[in-house]
Amino acid sequence: MRKNIVAGNWKMNTTVPEGVQLAKDVNDAVAAVNDLKCDVVVGVPFTHLTAVKAVLEGGKVLLSAENCADHDKGAYTGEVSAPMVASTGADYVILGHSERRGYYNETIEMLKTKVDLALAAGLKVIFCCGESLDERKAGTHFEVIKNELVGSLFHLDDKAFANIVIAYEPIWAIGTGETATADQAEEIHAFIRNLVAEKYGAQVADDTTILYGGSCKPSNAAELFAKPDIDGGLIGGASLKAADFMGIVTAF
C-alpha cells in the first residue's frame, strides 16, 4: 500500500532560528491533526538539519535534506555527503530537483551516483523528474521523463527501489504561478507509474509514491490529490508558512 506524502522543500530560505520556529509550528500543527492522512516531511538546508531534528524528535514530521554530494567522503570542500546527512537523523534526501539540474549541471549519471550513495547511507530518496516548457511544447516531455528515470533509478533492484519516492515537477510550473491542470498532472503520473510497472511489475508500481511538485497550494491541492496516481506533493513556496503548508497537508 503506497503512502500519501506531503513534503516541504524550503530551498535556500530561512536562517537557523527562523527554520527552527517554522519546524516547530509545523510539528505542533501536525500533532493537532487527529486523523492524519499522509506522511509529512520537511526538506531543510544542510545548516538546519541537526537543529530541526531536535525540534521534530518524538513527533510525526519526518526530516529531509535538499541534496547530497556525489562522493562519499574526501577532498571536496564545501560538499555534504550522504553519510553526513544521515548522521543528523534525516530520513530523506531530495535529489534531481530541476534547480540542481539547471543551475549546477547535475547530470543523469551524477544523480545515479547520488541515489546509490543516499540509499547506501540508509536514506530514502525523493527523486525529482520533469520537463521544461520548451520540451513540453516540442512534445518530448514523455521521453525526457523516461530518460531521467531509466538513467538514474532503473538500475536499482526491487528492494532498493522501495526506498524511492518520485516527484514529478513540470519545470514550467515552478515558481511561475503556473500550475499544470489536475488532468495534465495525472497524465504524467500515470505515465510514470506505467514505466515503473514495465520495469518492476504492477505490485511495485502500485506501491510507489508519486508526488506532484509544481506550484501546489491549498487552493488546488484537493483537486490534485483526488487523482488516482497523485499521492501528494513536493511543496516549495507554500511550505515556508506553516498555515499554507498545513492547508495542503489537510487537503487529503
C-alpha positions in Angstrom: 0.0 0.0 0.0 1.6 3.2 -1.1 1.9 6.2 1.2 0.5 9.6 0.7 3.2 12.2 1.4 3.3 16.0 1.6 6.9 17.1 1.6 8.2 20.7 2.0 11.2 21.9 0.1 12.4 25.1 1.8 15.2 25.7 -0.7 17.7 28.4 0.3 15.3 30.1 2.7 15.3 30.9 6.5 18.1 31.3 8.9 18.6 28.5 11.5 16.4 30.3 14.2 13.7 31.0 11.6 13.8 27.4 10.4 13.6 26.0 13.9 10.5 28.2 14.5 8.9 27.1 11.3 9.6 23.4 12.0 8.1 23.8 15.5 5.0 25.5 14.0 4.6 22.6 11.5 5.3 19.9 14.1 2.7 21.4 16.5 0.1 21.8 13.8 0.6 18.2 12.6 0.4 16.9 16.2 -3.0 18.6 16.5 -4.4 16.7 13.5 -6.4 13.7 14.9 -6.7 11.7 11.7 -3.6 12.4 9.6 -4.0 11.1 6.1 -0.4 11.5 4.9 3.2 11.4 6.0 4.6 14.9 6.4 8.2 15.7 5.5 10.2 19.0 5.8 13.2 19.4 3.5 15.6 21.9 5.0 19.0 23.4 4.3 22.1 21.5 5.5 22.8 24.1 8.2 19.4 23.4 9.7 19.3 19.6 9.8 20.5 19.0 13.4 18.6 21.8 15.0 15.3 20.9 13.2 15.8 17.2 14.0 15.8 18.2 17.7 12.5 20.0 17.3 10.9 17.1 15.5 12.1 14.4 17.8 9.3 12.2 19.0 6.8 13.8 16.6 5.1 12.8 13.4 7.1 15.0 11.0 10.0 13.5 9.1 13.2 15.3 8.0 14.8 15.6 4.6 17.9 17.2 3.2 17.7 19.1 -0.1 20.7 17.5 -1.7 23.8 15.4 -1.1 27.2 15.1 -2.8 28.1 12.6 -5.4 31.1 11.4 -3.3 31.1 9.5 -0.1 33.9 11.5 1.5 37.2 13.2 0.7 38.7 16.4 -0.5 35.5 18.1 -1.8 35.5 21.4 0.1 32.0 22.6 0.8 30.2 19.4 -0.2 28.0 17.4 2.2 27.9 13.6 1.8 25.0 11.2 2.2 26.5 9.7 5.4 26.9 13.2 6.8 23.2 13.9 6.1 22.2 10.5 7.6 24.2 11.2 10.7 21.9 14.2 11.5 19.0 11.9 11.8 17.4 12.8 8.5 15.0 10.4 6.9 15.1 11.6 3.3 17.1 13.5 0.8 15.7 15.3 -2.3 17.7 14.5 -5.4 17.4 15.7 -9.0 15.5 18.9 -8.4 15.2 20.9 -11.6 17.1 23.8 -9.9 20.0 21.4 -9.2 19.9 20.1 -12.8 19.7 23.6 -14.3 21.9 25.8 -12.1 24.5 23.2 -11.2 24.6 21.0 -14.2 23.7 17.8 -12.4 23.6 15.0 -15.0 21.6 11.8 -15.1 24.8 9.8 -14.4 25.7 12.0 -11.5 22.3 11.6 -10.0 22.5 7.8 -10.4 25.7 8.0 -8.2 23.9 10.2 -5.6 20.9 7.9 -5.5 23.2 4.9 -4.8 25.2 6.8 -2.1 22.0 8.0 -0.4 20.4 4.6 -0.3 23.7 3.1 1.0 23.7 5.6 3.8 20.2 4.5 4.8 18.3 7.5 3.4 15.1 7.4 1.5 15.2 9.4 -1.8 12.6 11.9 -3.1 13.7 11.8 -6.8 12.6 14.7 -9.0 11.9 14.5 -12.7 10.2 16.8 -15.2 10.2 18.7 -18.4 10.9 22.3 -19.4 8.4 24.5 -21.2 10.3 24.0 -24.5 10.3 20.2 -24.0 6.6 20.2 -23.4 5.9 22.4 -26.4 8.1 20.1 -28.5 6.2 17.0 -27.4 9.3 15.4 -25.9 8.2 15.5 -22.3 7.4 11.8 -22.0 10.9 10.9 -23.5 12.6 13.4 -21.1 11.0 11.9 -18.0 11.6 8.3 -19.1 15.3 9.1 -19.7 15.7 10.7 -16.3 14.0 7.7 -14.5 15.7 5.0 -16.5 19.1 6.6 -16.3 19.2 7.4 -12.6 16.8 4.9 -10.9 16.1 1.8 -13.0 19.4 0.1 -12.3 18.1 -0.5 -8.7 16.7 -3.8 -7.6 13.1 -4.1 -6.2 14.3 -3.9 -2.6 16.3 -0.7 -3.2 13.6 0.9 -5.3 11.1 0.5 -2.4 13.0 3.4 -0.8 12.4 5.8 -3.7 9.6 8.4 -3.9 9.2 10.0 -7.3 8.3 13.7 -7.6 7.0 15.0 -10.9 7.8 18.6 -11.3 6.8 20.4 -14.5 9.7 22.9 -14.6 7.4 25.5 -16.3 5.2 25.4 -13.3 7.8 26.0 -10.5 7.8 29.5 -9.0 6.0 30.9 -12.0 2.5 30.8 -10.6 1.6 28.4 -13.4 0.2 25.1 -12.5 -0.4 22.0 -14.6 -4.1 21.2 -14.6 -5.0 18.2 -12.5 -5.6 16.2 -15.7 -2.2 17.2 -17.1 -0.5 16.2 -13.8 -2.5 12.9 -13.6 -1.5 12.0 -17.2 2.2 12.3 -16.4 1.8 10.5 -13.0 0.0 7.6 -14.7 2.8 7.5 -17.4 5.5 7.3 -14.6 3.6 4.5 -12.8 3.3 2.6 -16.0 7.1 2.9 -16.6 7.7 1.5 -13.1 5.3 -1.3 -13.8 7.1 -2.2 -17.0 10.4 -2.3 -15.1 9.4 -3.8 -11.8 5.9 -5.2 -12.2 2.4 -4.0 -11.2 2.7 -4.5 -7.5 5.9 -2.4 -7.1 4.3 0.3 -9.3 1.2 0.3 -7.2 3.3 0.7 -4.1 5.4 3.6 -5.4 4.5 7.0 -4.1 4.5 9.7 -6.9 4.3 13.4 -5.8 3.3 16.4 -7.8 5.8 19.3 -7.5 4.6 22.2 -9.5 3.1 25.2 -7.6 0.8 23.0 -5.4 -1.0 25.2 -2.9 -4.0 25.0 -0.6 -6.4 26.2 -3.3 -5.6 23.4 -5.7 -4.2 20.6 -3.5 -7.5 18.7 -3.0 -8.2 18.6 -6.8 -4.7 17.3 -7.5 -4.7 14.7 -4.7 -8.1 13.3 -5.8 -6.5 11.9 -8.9 -5.7 8.2 -8.6 -2.0 8.4 -9.4 -1.1 11.6 -7.5 -0.1 10.6 -4.0 0.8 14.0 -2.5 3.1 17.0 -3.2 6.6 18.3 -3.1 5.9 21.8 -1.9 8.1 24.8 -2.5 7.0 28.4 -1.6 3.9 27.2 0.3 6.0 25.2 2.7 7.5 28.4 4.1 4.4 29.3 6.0 3.0 26.7 8.4 -0.6 27.6 7.7 -0.2 27.3 4.0 1.7 24.1 4.3 -1.0 22.6 6.6 -3.7 23.7 4.2 -2.0 21.2 1.7 -1.5 18.5 4.4 -5.1 18.5 5.3 -6.3 18.5 1.6 -6.3 14.7 2.0 
